[in-house]
């Protein structure tokens, strides 16, 4: 029985590369970008909610939200993996796209850039707010410890008043 060898897709021998057909990969690229925009919009909403939870000091709800955010980040990471082949050769691929599709792709990329910048700025502000809160709690704990030490020192110095003089005559 003879072995059948299929040509290497990159060799151009017989099987066209998917990159040779922008009518195939262009709409796929746009769908992936649209999915990413949707995920980043969801992340943006969660980022807004996160800021509100931090300012309200609702730690339990914040932790729950951070868990939900991680699920969205994982989906974004998966989509980034799907985008990688396109982005790696974007300069050569972009010229092959029809103008309307190229404009749509660039528009989605700009939308993604704006969402990423907005979320990153809000997350930076949230990080600063959490740091301020941490310092505040640390200061309160230090003050509590100082007060506790002062009470303990006062009690150990014989703070219990015993009469020094007694009137025994009556």
CNS distance restraints for C-alpha pairs under 8 A (distance, minus, plus):
assign (resid   7 and name CA) (resid  11 and name CA) 7.13 0.50 0.50
assign (resid   7 and name CA) (resid  12 and name CA) 7.99 0.50 0.50
assign (resid   7 and name CA) (resid  13 and name CA) 5.83 0.50 0.50
assign (resid   7 and name CA) (resid  14 and name CA) 6.78 0.50 0.50
assign (resid   7 and name CA) (resid  15 and name CA) 7.10 0.50 0.50
assign (resid   8 and name CA) (resid  12 and name CA) 7.31 0.50 0.50
assign (resid   8 and name CA) (resid  13 and name CA) 7.00 0.50 0.50
assign (resid   8 and name CA) (resid  15 and name CA) 7.95 0.50 0.50
assign (resid   9 and name CA) (resid  13 and name CA) 7.28 0.50 0.50
assign (resid   9 and name CA) (resid  15 and name CA) 5.89 0.50 0.50
assign (resid   9 and name CA) (resid  16 and name CA) 6.79 0.50 0.50
assign (resid   9 and name CA) (resid  17 and name CA) 5.90 0.50 0.50
assign (resid  10 and name CA) (resid  17 and name CA) 6.48 0.50 0.50
assign (resid  12 and name CA) (resid  16 and name CA) 6.04 0.50 0.50
assign (resid  12 and name CA) (resid  17 and name CA) 7.12 0.50 0.50
assign (resid  16 and name CA) (resid  20 and name CA) 6.47 0.50 0.50
assign (resid  17 and name CA) (resid  21 and name CA) 7.47 0.50 0.50
assign (resid  18 and name CA) (resid  22 and name CA) 7.77 0.50 0.50
assign (resid  18 and name CA) (resid  24 and name CA) 7.14 0.50 0.50
assign (resid  18 and name CA) (resid  25 and name CA) 6.72 0.50 0.50
assign (resid  19 and name CA) (resid  25 and name CA) 6.76 0.50 0.50
assign (resid  19 and name CA) (resid  93 and name CA) 7.52 0.50 0.50
assign (resid  21 and name CA) (resid  25 and name CA) 6.59 0.50 0.50
assign (resid  22 and name CA) (resid  26 and name CA) 5.05 0.50 0.50
assign (resid  22 and name CA) (resid  96 and name CA) 6.32 0.50 0.50
assign (resid  22 and name CA) (resid  97 and name CA) 5.70 0.50 0.50
assign (resid  23 and name CA) (resid  27 and name CA) 6.82 0.50 0.50
assign (resid  23 and name CA) (resid  97 and name CA) 7.70 0.50 0.50
assign (resid  24 and name CA) (resid  28 and name CA) 6.81 0.50 0.50
assign (resid  25 and name CA) (resid  29 and name CA) 5.98 0.50 0.50
assign (resid  26 and name CA) (resid  30 and name CA) 6.27 0.50 0.50
assign (resid  26 and name CA) (resid  97 and name CA) 6.66 0.50 0.50
assign (resid  26 and name CA) (resid 101 and name CA) 7.00 0.50 0.50
assign (resid  27 and name CA) (resid  31 and name CA) 6.14 0.50 0.50
assign (resid  27 and name CA) (resid 101 and name CA) 7.73 0.50 0.50
assign (resid  28 and name CA) (resid  32 and name CA) 6.28 0.50 0.50
assign (resid  29 and name CA) (resid  33 and name CA) 6.24 0.50 0.50
assign (resid  29 and name CA) (resid  83 and name CA) 7.22 0.50 0.50
assign (resid  29 and name CA) (resid  86 and name CA) 7.45 0.50 0.50
assign (resid  29 and name CA) (resid 105 and name CA) 7.63 0.50 0.50
assign (resid  30 and name CA) (resid  34 and name CA) 6.08 0.50 0.50
assign (resid  30 and name CA) (resid 101 and name CA) 7.97 0.50 0.50
assign (resid  30 and name CA) (resid 104 and name CA) 7.40 0.50 0.50
assign (resid  30 and name CA) (resid 105 and name CA) 5.76 0.50 0.50
assign (resid  30 and name CA) (resid 108 and name CA) 7.82 0.50 0.50
assign (resid  31 and name CA) (resid  35 and name CA) 6.15 0.50 0.50
assign (resid  32 and name CA) (resid  36 and name CA) 6.20 0.50 0.50
assign (resid  32 and name CA) (resid  79 and name CA) 6.73 0.50 0.50
assign (resid  32 and name CA) (resid  82 and name CA) 7.51 0.50 0.50
assign (resid  32 and name CA) (resid  83 and name CA) 7.14 0.50 0.50
assign (resid  33 and name CA) (resid  37 and name CA) 6.14 0.50 0.50
assign (resid  33 and name CA) (resid  83 and name CA) 7.99 0.50 0.50
assign (resid  33 and name CA) (resid 105 and name CA) 7.43 0.50 0.50
assign (resid  33 and name CA) (resid 108 and name CA) 6.27 0.50 0.50
assign (resid  33 and name CA) (resid 109 and name CA) 7.25 0.50 0.50
assign (resid  34 and name CA) (resid  38 and name CA) 6.26 0.50 0.50
assign (resid  34 and name CA) (resid 108 and name CA) 6.85 0.50 0.50
assign (resid  35 and name CA) (resid  39 and name CA) 6.28 0.50 0.50
assign (resid  35 and name CA) (resid  79 and name CA) 7.88 0.50 0.50
assign (resid  36 and name CA) (resid  40 and name CA) 6.10 0.50 0.50
assign (resid  36 and name CA) (resid  76 and name CA) 6.29 0.50 0.50
assign (resid  36 and name CA) (resid  79 and name CA) 6.66 0.50 0.50
assign (resid  36 and name CA) (resid 112 and name CA) 7.62 0.50 0.50
assign (resid  37 and name CA) (resid  41 and name CA) 6.03 0.50 0.50
assign (resid  37 and name CA) (resid 108 and name CA) 7.20 0.50 0.50
assign (resid  37 and name CA) (resid 111 and name CA) 7.24 0.50 0.50
assign (resid  37 and name CA) (resid 112 and name CA) 5.89 0.50 0.50
assign (resid  38 and name CA) (resid  42 and name CA) 6.28 0.50 0.50
assign (resid  39 and name CA) (resid  43 and name CA) 6.17 0.50 0.50
assign (resid  39 and name CA) (resid  72 and name CA) 6.45 0.50 0.50
assign (resid  39 and name CA) (resid  75 and name CA) 7.50 0.50 0.50
assign (resid  39 and name CA) (resid  76 and name CA) 6.54 0.50 0.50
assign (resid  40 and name CA) (resid  44 and name CA) 5.96 0.50 0.50
assign (resid  40 and name CA) (resid  76 and name CA) 7.74 0.50 0.50
assign (resid  40 and name CA) (resid 112 and name CA) 7.32 0.50 0.50
assign (resid  40 and name CA) (resid 115 and name CA) 6.54 0.50 0.50
assign (resid  40 and name CA) (resid 116 and name CA) 7.37 0.50 0.50
assign (resid  41 and name CA) (resid  45 and name CA) 6.36 0.50 0.50
assign (resid  41 and name CA) (resid 115 and name CA) 7.22 0.50 0.50
assign (resid  42 and name CA) (resid  46 and name CA) 6.32 0.50 0.50
assign (resid  42 and name CA) (resid  72 and name CA) 7.68 0.50 0.50
assign (resid  43 and name CA) (resid  47 and name CA) 6.01 0.50 0.50
assign (resid  43 and name CA) (resid  69 and name CA) 6.59 0.50 0.50
assign (resid  43 and name CA) (resid  72 and name CA) 6.72 0.50 0.50
assign (resid  43 and name CA) (resid  73 and name CA) 7.84 0.50 0.50
assign (resid  43 and name CA) (resid 119 and name CA) 7.70 0.50 0.50
assign (resid  44 and name CA) (resid  48 and name CA) 6.33 0.50 0.50
assign (resid  44 and name CA) (resid 115 and name CA) 7.17 0.50 0.50
assign (resid  44 and name CA) (resid 118 and name CA) 7.82 0.50 0.50
assign (resid  44 and name CA) (resid 119 and name CA) 5.82 0.50 0.50
assign (resid  45 and name CA) (resid  49 and name CA) 6.35 0.50 0.50
assign (resid  46 and name CA) (resid  50 and name CA) 5.97 0.50 0.50
assign (resid  46 and name CA) (resid  65 and name CA) 7.25 0.50 0.50
assign (resid  46 and name CA) (resid  69 and name CA) 6.86 0.50 0.50
assign (resid  47 and name CA) (resid  51 and name CA) 6.34 0.50 0.50
assign (resid  47 and name CA) (resid 119 and name CA) 6.54 0.50 0.50
assign (resid  47 and name CA) (resid 122 and name CA) 6.98 0.50 0.50
assign (resid  47 and name CA) (resid 123 and name CA) 7.00 0.50 0.50
assign (resid  48 and name CA) (resid  52 and name CA) 6.55 0.50 0.50
assign (resid  48 and name CA) (resid 122 and name CA) 7.74 0.50 0.50
assign (resid  49 and name CA) (resid  53 and name CA) 6.22 0.50 0.50
assign (resid  50 and name CA) (resid  54 and name CA) 6.15 0.50 0.50
assign (resid  50 and name CA) (resid  62 and name CA) 6.32 0.50 0.50
assign (resid  50 and name CA) (resid  65 and name CA) 7.06 0.50 0.50
assign (resid  50 and name CA) (resid  66 and name CA) 7.97 0.50 0.50
assign (resid  50 and name CA) (resid 126 and name CA) 7.83 0.50 0.50
assign (resid  51 and name CA) (resid  55 and name CA) 6.26 0.50 0.50
assign (resid  51 and name CA) (resid 122 and name CA) 7.61 0.50 0.50
assign (resid  51 and name CA) (resid 126 and name CA) 5.96 0.50 0.50
assign (resid  52 and name CA) (resid  56 and name CA) 6.15 0.50 0.50
assign (resid  53 and name CA) (resid  57 and name CA) 6.01 0.50 0.50
assign (resid  53 and name CA) (resid  58 and name CA) 5.26 0.50 0.50
assign (resid  53 and name CA) (resid  59 and name CA) 7.25 0.50 0.50
assign (resid  53 and name CA) (resid  61 and name CA) 7.10 0.50 0.50
assign (resid  53 and name CA) (resid  62 and name CA) 5.90 0.50 0.50
assign (resid  54 and name CA) (resid  58 and name CA) 6.36 0.50 0.50
assign (resid  54 and name CA) (resid  59 and name CA) 7.22 0.50 0.50
assign (resid  54 and name CA) (resid  62 and name CA) 7.03 0.50 0.50
assign (resid  54 and name CA) (resid 126 and name CA) 7.20 0.50 0.50
assign (resid  54 and name CA) (resid 129 and name CA) 7.40 0.50 0.50
assign (resid  54 and name CA) (resid 130 and name CA) 7.05 0.50 0.50
assign (resid  55 and name CA) (resid 129 and name CA) 7.69 0.50 0.50
assign (resid  58 and name CA) (resid  62 and name CA) 6.19 0.50 0.50
assign (resid  59 and name CA) (resid  63 and name CA) 6.19 0.50 0.50
assign (resid  60 and name CA) (resid  64 and name CA) 6.44 0.50 0.50
assign (resid  61 and name CA) (resid  65 and name CA) 6.16 0.50 0.50
assign (resid  62 and name CA) (resid  66 and name CA) 6.13 0.50 0.50
assign (resid  63 and name CA) (resid  67 and name CA) 6.40 0.50 0.50
assign (resid  64 and name CA) (resid  68 and name CA) 6.51 0.50 0.50
assign (resid  65 and name CA) (resid  69 and name CA) 6.10 0.50 0.50
assign (resid  66 and name CA) (resid  70 and name CA) 6.28 0.50 0.50
assign (resid  67 and name CA) (resid  71 and name CA) 6.82 0.50 0.50
assign (resid  68 and name CA) (resid  72 and name CA) 6.78 0.50 0.50
assign (resid  69 and name CA) (resid  73 and name CA) 6.19 0.50 0.50
assign (resid  70 and name CA) (resid  74 and name CA) 6.08 0.50 0.50
assign (resid  71 and name CA) (resid  75 and name CA) 6.45 0.50 0.50
assign (resid  72 and name CA) (resid  76 and name CA) 6.27 0.50 0.50
assign (resid  73 and name CA) (resid  77 and name CA) 6.14 0.50 0.50
assign (resid  74 and name CA) (resid  78 and name CA) 6.32 0.50 0.50
assign (resid  75 and name CA) (resid  79 and name CA) 6.30 0.50 0.50
assign (resid  76 and name CA) (resid  80 and name CA) 6.09 0.50 0.50
assign (resid  77 and name CA) (resid  81 and name CA) 6.42 0.50 0.50
assign (resid  78 and name CA) (resid  82 and name CA) 6.64 0.50 0.50
assign (resid  79 and name CA) (resid  83 and name CA) 6.25 0.50 0.50
assign (resid  80 and name CA) (resid  84 and name CA) 6.10 0.50 0.50
assign (resid  81 and name CA) (resid  85 and name CA) 7.98 0.50 0.50
assign (resid  83 and name CA) (resid  87 and name CA) 6.15 0.50 0.50
assign (resid  84 and name CA) (resid  88 and name CA) 5.92 0.50 0.50
assign (resid  85 and name CA) (resid  89 and name CA) 6.81 0.50 0.50
assign (resid  86 and name CA) (resid  90 and name CA) 5.57 0.50 0.50
assign (resid  86 and name CA) (resid  93 and name CA) 7.59 0.50 0.50
assign (resid  89 and name CA) (resid  93 and name CA) 6.17 0.50 0.50
assign (resid  90 and name CA) (resid  94 and name CA) 5.66 0.50 0.50
assign (resid  91 and name CA) (resid  95 and name CA) 7.22 0.50 0.50
assign (resid  92 and name CA) (resid  96 and name CA) 7.47 0.50 0.50
assign (resid  93 and name CA) (resid  97 and name CA) 7.00 0.50 0.50
assign (resid  94 and name CA) (resid 102 and name CA) 6.47 0.50 0.50
assign (resid  97 and name CA) (resid 101 and name CA) 6.27 0.50 0.50
assign (resid  97 and name CA) (resid 102 and name CA) 5.57 0.50 0.50
assign (resid  98 and name CA) (resid 102 and name CA) 6.10 0.50 0.50
assign (resid  99 and name CA) (resid 103 and name CA) 6.07 0.50 0.50
assign (resid 100 and name CA) (resid 104 and name CA) 6.26 0.50 0.50
assign (resid 101 and name CA) (resid 105 and name CA) 6.15 0.50 0.50
assign (resid 102 and name CA) (resid 106 and name CA) 6.15 0.50 0.50
assign (resid 103 and name CA) (resid 107 and name CA) 5.99 0.50 0.50
assign (resid 104 and name CA) (resid 108 and name CA) 6.25 0.50 0.50
assign (resid 105 and name CA) (resid 109 and name CA) 6.22 0.50 0.50
assign (resid 106 and name CA) (resid 110 and name CA) 6.15 0.50 0.50
assign (resid 107 and name CA) (resid 111 and name CA) 6.16 0.50 0.50
assign (resid 108 and name CA) (resid 112 and name CA) 6.10 0.50 0.50
assign (resid 109 and name CA) (resid 113 and name CA) 6.19 0.50 0.50
assign (resid 110 and name CA) (resid 114 and name CA) 6.24 0.50 0.50
assign (resid 111 and name CA) (resid 115 and name CA) 6.23 0.50 0.50
assign (resid 112 and name CA) (resid 116 and name CA) 6.05 0.50 0.50
assign (resid 113 and name CA) (resid 117 and name CA) 6.20 0.50 0.50
assign (resid 114 and name CA) (resid 118 and name CA) 6.16 0.50 0.50
assign (resid 115 and name CA) (resid 119 and name CA) 6.06 0.50 0.50
assign (resid 116 and name CA) (resid 120 and name CA) 5.97 0.50 0.50
assign (resid 117 and name CA) (resid 121 and name CA) 6.09 0.50 0.50
assign (resid 118 and name CA) (resid 122 and name CA) 6.24 0.50 0.50
assign (resid 119 and name CA) (resid 123 and name CA) 5.99 0.50 0.50
assign (resid 120 and name CA) (resid 124 and name CA) 6.08 0.50 0.50
assign (resid 121 and name CA) (resid 125 and name CA) 6.33 0.50 0.50
assign (resid 122 and name CA) (resid 126 and name CA) 6.14 0.50 0.50
assign (resid 123 and name CA) (resid 127 and name CA) 6.04 0.50 0.50
assign (resid 124 and name CA) (resid 128 and name CA) 6.34 0.50 0.50
assign (resid 125 and name CA) (resid 129 and name CA) 6.24 0.50 0.50
assign (resid 126 and name CA) (resid 130 and name CA) 6.10 0.50 0.50
assign (resid 127 and name CA) (resid 131 and name CA) 6.16 0.50 0.50
assign (resid 128 and name CA) (resid 132 and name CA) 6.19 0.50 0.50
assign (resid 129 and name CA) (resid 133 and name CA) 6.18 0.50 0.50
assign (resid 130 and name CA) (resid 134 and name CA) 6.06 0.50 0.50
assign (resid 131 and name CA) (resid 135 and name CA) 6.19 0.50 0.50
assign (resid 132 and name CA) (resid 136 and name CA) 6.13 0.50 0.50
assign (resid 133 and name CA) (resid 137 and name CA) 6.19 0.50 0.50
assign (resid 134 and name CA) (resid 138 and name CA) 6.06 0.50 0.50
assign (resid 135 and name CA) (resid 139 and name CA) 6.10 0.50 0.50
assign (resid 136 and name CA) (resid 140 and name CA) 6.21 0.50 0.50
assign (resid 137 and name CA) (resid 141 and name CA) 6.14 0.50 0.50
assign (resid 138 and name CA) (resid 142 and name CA) 6.19 0.50 0.50
assign (resid 139 and name CA) (resid 143 and name CA) 6.15 0.50 0.50
assign (resid 140 and name CA) (resid 144 and name CA) 6.10 0.50 0.50
assign (resid 141 and name CA) (resid 145 and name CA) 6.10 0.50 0.50
assign (resid 142 and name CA) (resid 146 and name CA) 6.21 0.50 0.50
assign (resid 143 and name CA) (resid 147 and name CA) 6.14 0.50 0.50
assign (resid 144 and name CA) (resid 148 and name CA) 6.08 0.50 0.50
assign (resid 145 and name CA) (resid 149 and name CA) 6.10 0.50 0.50
assign (resid 146 and name CA) (resid 150 and name CA) 6.12 0.50 0.50
assign (resid 147 and name CA) (resid 151 and name CA) 6.22 0.50 0.50
assign (resid 148 and name CA) (resid 152 and name CA) 6.16 0.50 0.50
assign (resid 149 and name CA) (resid 153 and name CA) 6.03 0.50 0.50
assign (resid 150 and name CA) (resid 154 and name CA) 6.04 0.50 0.50
assign (resid 151 and name CA) (resid 155 and name CA) 6.17 0.50 0.50
assign (resid 152 and name CA) (resid 156 and name CA) 6.21 0.50 0.50
assign (resid 153 and name CA) (resid 157 and name CA) 6.31 0.50 0.50
assign (resid 154 and name CA) (resid 158 and name CA) 7.36 0.50 0.50
assign (resid 154 and name CA) (resid 159 and name CA) 5.98 0.50 0.50
assign (resid 155 and name CA) (resid 159 and name CA) 5.10 0.50 0.50
assign (resid 155 and name CA) (resid 160 and name CA) 7.25 0.50 0.50
